[in-house]
Amino acid sequence: MSKNQQNNCAYIDGANLHRGIAGFGWTLDYKRFRIWLAEKYNVKSAYIFIGLIPRYKDLYKCLQECGFTLVFKEVVYDGEGKAKGNCDADLVLQVAIDAYENKFDKAIIVSSDGDYASLIKFLQEKNKLKIILSPSAPKRCSILLKRSNAPITYLDGVKDKVFLNKKRKAPDEDEP
């Protein structure tokens, strides 16, 4: 099957992507990122798993307009008012369902979180993993992902393709 005929899907941990990029002081150009995913990895569908916080409705609309499918997780708040919308289990379950239903040829996982190591192993065993895209620098990417021997591309190495390289103030703690 030629590259252009592949039906690849990207599964993106939205909070992990945001925190990783913010750690570099960069702003992600989501439209360029979506185009890059399509051109580089032949991604037909790109899912962002993200906590639902009403004040970010403009962000959600923008992400949808850029071609992402949003999968929302209900957010809970800790005693200090910090939002928590852990999407890991939802992402893993969706990938597993889609793999079993043969909805994609290869999966692209966008995260640096070691919690996905067992998912990576599952995808490797099924010959369904294309690559891990790590939003964190190599030293901050989980050792569990590195030990999987899966191909990993660190997004700091492709910043000219998908980022606006401008410094900005640090985001709020619960900013997506």
For each residue, the residues with C-beta under 8 A, 3 or more apart:
1: 5 6 105
2: 5 6
3: 6 42
4: 42
5: 1 2
6: 1 2 3 42 105 106
7: 42 44 103 104 105
8: 41 42 43 44 104 105 106 107 108 130
9: 43 44 45 46 47 98 103 104 106 107 108
10: 37 41 43 45 46 47 107 108 109 110 133
11: 47 49 91 94 95 107 108 109 110
12: 17 46 47 48 49 68 110 111
13: 16 17 49 87 88 91 110 111 113 116
14: 17 18 48 49 50 51 87 176
15: 18 19 50 51 85 87 176
16: 13 19 20 110 111 112 113 135
17: 12 13 14 20 21 28 48 110 111 135
18: 14 15 21 22 28 171 175 176
19: 15 16 22 23 135
20: 16 17 23 24 112 134 135 136 140 155
21: 17 18 24 26 27 28 135 155 163
22: 18 19 25 26 170 171
23: 19 20 136 137 140
24: 20 21 137 156 159 163
25: 22 167 168
26: 21 22 159 163 164 165 166
27: 21 163 164 166 168
28: 17 18 21 33 162 163 164
29: 32 33 162 163 164
30: 33 34 62 63 66 68
31: 34 35 66 67
32: 29 35 36 161 162 163
33: 28 29 30 36 37 66 162
34: 30 31 37 38 46 66 67 68
35: 31 32 38 39
36: 32 33 39 40 158 161 162
37: 10 33 34 40 41 43 46 108
38: 34 35 41 42 43 44 67
39: 35 36 42
40: 36 37
41: 8 10 37 38 106 108 130 131
42: 3 4 6 7 8 38 39
43: 8 9 10 37 38 46 108
44: 7 8 9 38 104
45: 9 10 69 104
46: 9 10 12 34 37 43 67 68 69
47: 9 10 11 12 68 69 70 71 91 94
48: 12 14 17 63 68 69 70 71
49: 11 12 13 14 71 73 87 90 91 94
50: 14 15 60 70 71 72 73 85 87 176
51: 14 15 72 73 74 75 83 84 85 87 176
52: 72 73 74 75 85
53: 56 75 83 85 174 176
54: 57
55:
56: 53 59 60 175 176
57: 54 60 61
58: 61 62
59: 56 62 63 176
60: 50 56 57 63 64 70
61: 57 58 64 65
62: 30 58 59 65 66
63: 30 48 59 60 66 68 70
64: 60 61 67 68 69 70
65: 61 62
66: 30 31 33 34 62 63
67: 31 34 38 46 64
68: 12 30 34 46 47 48 63 64
69: 45 46 47 48 64
70: 47 48 50 60 63 64
71: 47 48 49 50 87 90 91 94
72: 50 51 52
73: 49 50 51 52 85 86 87 90
74: 51 52 85
75: 51 52 53 83 84 85
76: 83 84 85
77: 81 82 83 84
78: 81 82 84
79:
80:
81: 77 78
82: 77 78 173 174
83: 51 53 75 76 77 173 174
84: 51 75 76 77 78
85: 15 50 51 52 53 73 74 75 76
86: 73 89
87: 13 14 15 49 50 51 71 73 90 91
88: 13 91 92 113 115 116
89: 86 92 93
90: 49 71 73 87 93 94
91: 11 13 47 49 71 87 88 94 95 111 116 119
92: 88 89 95 96 116 118 119
93: 89 90 96 97
94: 11 47 49 71 90 91 97 98
95: 11 91 92 98 99 107 109 119 123
96: 92 93 99 100 119 122
97: 93 94 100 101
98: 9 94 95 101 103 104 107
99: 95 96 102 103 104 107 122 123 126 128
100: 96 97
101: 97 98
102: 99
103: 7 9 98 99
104: 7 8 9 44 45 98 99 107 128
105: 1 6 7 8 128
106: 6 8 9 41 128 129 130
107: 8 9 10 11 95 98 99 104 123 128 129 130
108: 8 9 10 11 37 41 43 130 131 132 133
109: 10 11 95 116 119 120 123 129 131 132 133
110: 10 11 12 13 16 17 132 133 135
111: 12 13 16 17 91 116 132 134 135
112: 16 20 134 135 136 140 141 142 145
113: 13 16 88 116 142 145
114: 117 142 143 144 145
115: 88
116: 13 88 91 92 109 111 113 119 120 132 145
117: 114 120 121 142 144 145 147 148
118: 92 121 122
119: 91 92 95 96 109 116 122 123
120: 109 116 117 123 124 129 132 145 148 150
121: 117 118 124 125 148
122: 96 99 118 119 125 126
123: 95 99 107 109 119 120 126 128 129
124: 120 121 127 128 129 148 150
125: 121 122
126: 99 122 123
127: 124
128: 99 104 105 106 107 123 124
129: 106 107 109 120 123 124 132 150
130: 8 41 106 107 108 151
131: 41 108 109 150 151 152 153
132: 108 109 110 111 116 120 129 145 148 150 151 152 153
133: 10 108 109 110 152 153 155
134: 20 111 112 138 141 145 152 153 154 155
135: 16 17 19 20 21 110 111 112 155
136: 20 23 112 140 141 154
137: 23 24 140 141 154 156
138: 134 141 154
139:
140: 20 23 112 136 137
141: 112 134 136 137 138 145 146 152 154
142: 112 113 114 117 145 146
143: 114 146 147
144: 114 117 147 148
145: 112 113 114 116 117 120 132 134 141 142 148 150 152
146: 141 142 143 152
147: 117 143 144
148: 117 120 121 124 132 144 145
149:
150: 120 124 129 131 132 145
151: 130 131 132
152: 131 132 133 134 141 145 146
153: 131 132 133 134 157 158
154: 134 136 137 138 141 157
155: 20 21 133 134 135 158 159 162 163
156: 24 137 159
157: 153 154
158: 36 153 155 161 162
159: 24 26 155 156 162 163 165
160: 163 165
161: 32 36 158
162: 28 29 32 33 36 155 158 159
163: 21 24 26 27 28 29 32 155 159 160
164: 26 27 28 29
165: 26 159 160
166: 26 27
167: 25
168: 25 27
169:
170: 22
171: 18 22 175
172: 175
173: 82 83
174: 53 82 83
175: 18 56 171 172
176: 14 15 18 50 51 53 56 59
